[in-house]
C-alpha cells in the first residue's frame, strides 16, 4: 500500500526536453574549449613543424574543432528554445 502512494506502478511517461536541466552553458563552454584548442594546436603544428606536418593529428584536431562548433550551435538552439 505504501508503494502505491509514493510511486505509480504503471510505466512512466517520457519527460519532455523542457524538463531537462539548463545545461546549455556547460555545452557551450565545452564547445568553445574544443573549438579553440583544436584550431590553435593544429595551426601551431602547421607553423612550427619544420618537417611535413603530421596529417592524422591535424585531421583529428580539425574534427575536434568541428565538434566544438556543433556543440556551440546545439547550445544556441537549446537556449533559444528555452527563452
Secondary structure, 3 states (H helix, E strand, C coil): CHHHHHCCCCCCCCCCHHHCCCCHHHHHHHHHHHHHHHHHHHHHHHHHCCCCCCHHHHHHHHHHHHHHHHHHHHHHHHHHHHC
